[in-house]
Amino acid sequence: MQKIAKIGVQLYTIREFTTTEQDIRESFRKIKALGYDQAQTAGCKISYELFGQIARDEGIEIVGTHDNFEEMCDDFETSLKKHQFLGTNIMGIGGCPIYDLKGYEEFFRKANEIGEKLIPYGGKFTYHNHHYEFTKLENGKTAMQHLMDNLNPKTTSFVLDTHWVQRGGGDVCAWIKKLSGRIDILHLKDFMMERRGKDFQPMYCEIGNGNMNWDGIIEAAFEAGVRYYVVEQDSCPGDPFKSLEISSEFLHKHYM
C-alpha cells in the first residue's frame, strides 16, 4: 500500500482555539508538533490576510476552506481574494441542506458557476457532505447521487466525509470509487456506537478507535487520486488536541 505523505486538520475540530491571533498561532504550533502539516479552514475569526500569514509562519499549508457560499455567489472577487490570502484555490462550503429537487437544481447552477469562475485560477469549488445527502428525493434518487450527477467534474470536487457517509447508510469505499478523480479532500473521521443506558448512540471518535474500515478506505483513496487527507472530529471527549494526537499516531503508524 502507498503511504500518505502529509495529513491535515479540519480546524472545526479546534474551533474554540482559533478565535484570536495568539490562539491561532499557538494552535498551529501544536498541530504541527503533532504531525500535521496542513489545515482546512472553517471560517476565519480574524482577517484572512493575517490568518494566512500565521499559517505560513508556522509551516501549515491551507489546502481548502469551508466558507461563505452567499459571498461566493454574490461577491466572487472578494471571496477569491480571501482565498488567495490563505494560499488556496480550493473554495468550498461545509454543506447545504436542501430538501427537494428544485432547491438542488438552483444550487447546482450556482455551484457550477463558481467553479467556472475559478478556472483561470486553477481552482475548484468543493462540496462537503453530511448524512442528509443520503436521503432520497421525490424521484427516488438520493441527494448524493444528484450531487455526483450534476456538479461539473471539471470545475467542482468533493470533500468526502467518511463518518457522514457511513452514518447516512452509504458504503464509504464504494463512494470513494464512484467519485474517483473528484475528491480533492478526504475527511478522515471515525464512527463508533456508544451505549447510554438501554440506548445506543452513534458517536465521533479518534481515528482507529471506531468501526471504520481504514485499510479499505485508504487503499480506495489512493486509487481514487485523493489529494489531501484531513482529520476532523466534530466533538471530542476532552482536549481536542489530545484527540488529534491519538488520530495522528494511528495514521503515522499504519499509513504514513
C-alpha positions in Angstrom: 0.0 0.0 0.0 1.2 3.5 -0.7 2.0 5.9 2.1 0.2 9.2 2.9 2.7 12.0 2.6 1.0 14.6 4.7 -2.1 14.9 6.9 -4.1 17.9 7.8 -6.7 19.1 10.3 -10.1 20.5 9.7 -9.9 23.4 12.0 -13.5 23.0 13.1 -12.0 20.3 15.4 -10.2 23.1 17.4 -12.7 25.9 16.7 -12.6 27.1 20.3 -8.9 27.6 20.0 -8.9 29.7 16.7 -10.6 32.9 17.7 -7.7 35.2 18.3 -4.3 35.8 16.6 -2.5 34.4 19.6 -4.7 31.3 19.9 -4.4 30.6 16.1 -0.6 30.8 16.2 -0.4 28.6 19.3 -2.9 26.1 17.8 -0.9 25.9 14.6 2.3 25.2 16.5 0.5 22.5 18.5 -0.9 20.7 15.4 2.5 21.0 13.7 4.1 19.3 16.7 1.5 16.5 16.5 2.5 15.7 12.9 0.0 17.7 10.9 1.4 19.9 8.0 -1.9 21.1 6.5 -5.2 22.6 7.5 -8.7 23.3 6.1 -10.5 26.3 7.5 -14.0 26.5 8.9 -14.3 30.3 8.7 -11.8 32.8 9.9 -12.4 34.9 13.1 -9.6 37.3 12.2 -8.6 38.8 8.8 -7.9 36.3 6.1 -4.7 38.0 5.3 -3.4 37.7 8.9 -4.7 34.1 9.2 -2.9 33.1 6.0 0.3 34.7 7.2 0.2 33.0 10.6 -0.3 29.6 8.8 2.7 30.2 6.6 4.8 31.4 9.6 4.0 28.2 11.4 4.6 25.9 8.5 0.9 25.0 8.0 -0.4 24.8 4.4 -4.1 25.8 3.9 -5.5 23.2 1.5 -9.1 24.3 1.3 -12.0 26.0 3.1 -15.5 25.8 4.4 -16.6 29.3 3.7 -19.4 31.7 2.9 -21.5 30.4 -0.1 -23.5 33.5 -0.4 -20.4 35.6 -0.7 -19.0 33.3 -3.3 -22.2 33.7 -5.3 -22.8 37.5 -4.8 -19.2 38.8 -4.5 -16.9 36.3 -6.1 -13.9 38.7 -6.3 -14.0 39.3 -2.5 -14.2 35.6 -1.8 -11.4 34.9 -4.2 -9.2 37.5 -2.6 -9.8 35.9 0.8 -8.8 32.5 -0.5 -5.7 34.0 -2.1 -4.7 35.4 1.3 -5.0 31.9 2.7 -2.9 30.5 -0.2 -5.5 28.1 -1.5 -7.6 27.9 -4.7 -10.0 25.3 -3.3 -13.1 27.3 -2.5 -15.6 25.2 -0.5 -18.6 25.0 1.7 -19.3 22.8 4.7 -22.7 21.7 3.5 -26.0 23.0 2.1 -29.1 21.3 3.5 -31.7 21.3 0.7 -35.0 19.3 0.8 -36.2 19.0 -2.8 -35.1 18.7 -6.4 -36.0 22.3 -7.2 -33.7 23.5 -4.4 -30.8 21.3 -5.7 -31.3 22.5 -9.3 -30.7 26.1 -8.1 -27.7 25.0 -6.0 -26.1 23.1 -8.9 -26.4 26.2 -11.1 -24.7 28.5 -8.6 -22.0 26.0 -7.6 -21.1 25.2 -11.2 -20.9 29.0 -11.9 -18.4 29.4 -9.1 -16.4 26.5 -10.5 -16.4 28.1 -13.9 -15.1 31.4 -12.4 -12.3 29.5 -10.7 -10.9 28.1 -14.0 -8.4 30.9 -14.7 -7.0 30.5 -11.1 -6.6 26.7 -11.4 -9.1 26.2 -8.6 -12.3 24.3 -7.9 -15.4 24.6 -5.9 -15.7 21.9 -3.3 -18.8 20.3 -1.6 -18.6 18.6 1.8 -21.2 16.0 2.6 -23.1 15.1 5.7 -25.6 12.2 6.3 -28.6 14.1 5.0 -27.4 13.8 1.4 -28.2 10.1 1.6 -32.0 10.8 1.9 -34.0 10.0 -1.2 -35.6 12.9 -3.0 -39.0 12.8 -4.7 -37.7 10.9 -7.8 -36.3 8.1 -5.6 -32.6 9.1 -6.0 -30.5 10.2 -3.1 -29.3 13.8 -3.0 -25.8 12.5 -3.0 -26.4 10.8 -6.3 -27.8 14.0 -7.7 -24.7 15.9 -6.5 -22.5 13.4 -8.3 -24.5 13.6 -11.5 -25.0 17.4 -11.6 -21.9 19.1 -10.2 -19.4 19.6 -13.1 -16.5 17.2 -12.5 -14.1 19.6 -14.4 -14.7 22.6 -12.1 -16.0 21.2 -8.9 -14.9 18.4 -6.5 -15.9 16.8 -3.2 -14.8 16.9 0.3 -15.9 13.4 1.1 -16.5 12.8 4.8 -16.1 9.1 5.8 -18.1 9.3 9.1 -21.1 11.0 7.4 -21.2 8.6 4.5 -21.3 5.7 6.9 -23.8 7.4 9.2 -26.0 8.1 6.2 -26.0 4.4 5.3 -23.6 4.6 2.5 -20.6 2.4 1.7 -17.6 4.6 2.2 -15.2 2.6 -0.1 -17.9 2.4 -2.8 -18.5 6.1 -2.7 -14.8 6.9 -2.9 -14.6 4.7 -6.0 -17.7 6.3 -7.5 -16.1 9.7 -7.1 -12.7 8.7 -8.3 -10.8 11.7 -9.6 -13.3 14.0 -8.0 -12.2 14.0 -4.3 -9.8 16.8 -3.5 -10.1 16.4 0.3 -11.0 13.2 2.2 -12.2 13.9 5.7 -10.8 11.1 7.9 -13.4 10.8 10.6 -14.1 7.7 12.6 -17.5 6.3 13.7 -18.5 4.3 16.8 -21.6 3.3 18.8 -21.8 4.2 22.5 -24.2 2.7 25.0 -26.2 5.1 27.0 -28.4 3.2 29.4 -30.5 1.0 27.2 -30.0 3.1 24.1 -27.1 3.2 21.6 -25.8 6.5 20.2 -23.6 7.0 17.1 -20.5 9.0 18.1 -17.4 10.7 16.7 -14.1 9.3 17.9 -10.4 9.4 17.2 -9.1 7.6 14.1 -8.6 4.0 14.9 -10.9 4.0 17.9 -14.1 3.3 16.0 -15.5 0.9 13.5 -14.4 2.2 10.1 -12.6 0.0 7.6 -9.5 2.2 7.4 -7.4 -0.3 5.3 -10.1 -0.4 2.7 -10.8 3.4 2.9 -7.1 4.4 2.5 -6.5 1.9 -0.3 -9.6 3.2 -2.2 -8.5 6.8 -1.6 -5.1 6.1 -3.2 -6.7 4.5 -6.2 -9.2 7.4 -6.5 -6.4 10.0 -6.5 -7.4 11.8 -3.3 -5.2 14.9 -2.9 -5.5 15.8 0.7 -6.1 13.7 3.9 -7.7 15.9 6.6 -8.7 14.7 10.1 -11.9 16.1 11.6 -13.6 15.3 14.9 -16.7 17.3 15.4 -16.7 16.8 19.1 -14.1 15.3 21.4 -14.4 13.7 24.9 -11.8 16.2 26.3 -8.9 18.2 24.9 -9.3 18.2 21.1 -5.5 18.4 20.7 -5.3 15.0 22.6 -7.8 13.5 20.2 -5.8 14.9 17.3 -2.7 13.3 18.8 -4.3 9.9 19.0 -5.5 10.2 15.4 -2.1 11.3 14.2 -0.3 8.5 16.0 -2.7 5.9 14.4 -2.3 7.3 10.9 1.5 7.6 11.2 1.8 4.1 12.5 -0.3 2.4 9.8 -0.4 4.6 6.7 2.5 7.1 6.7 
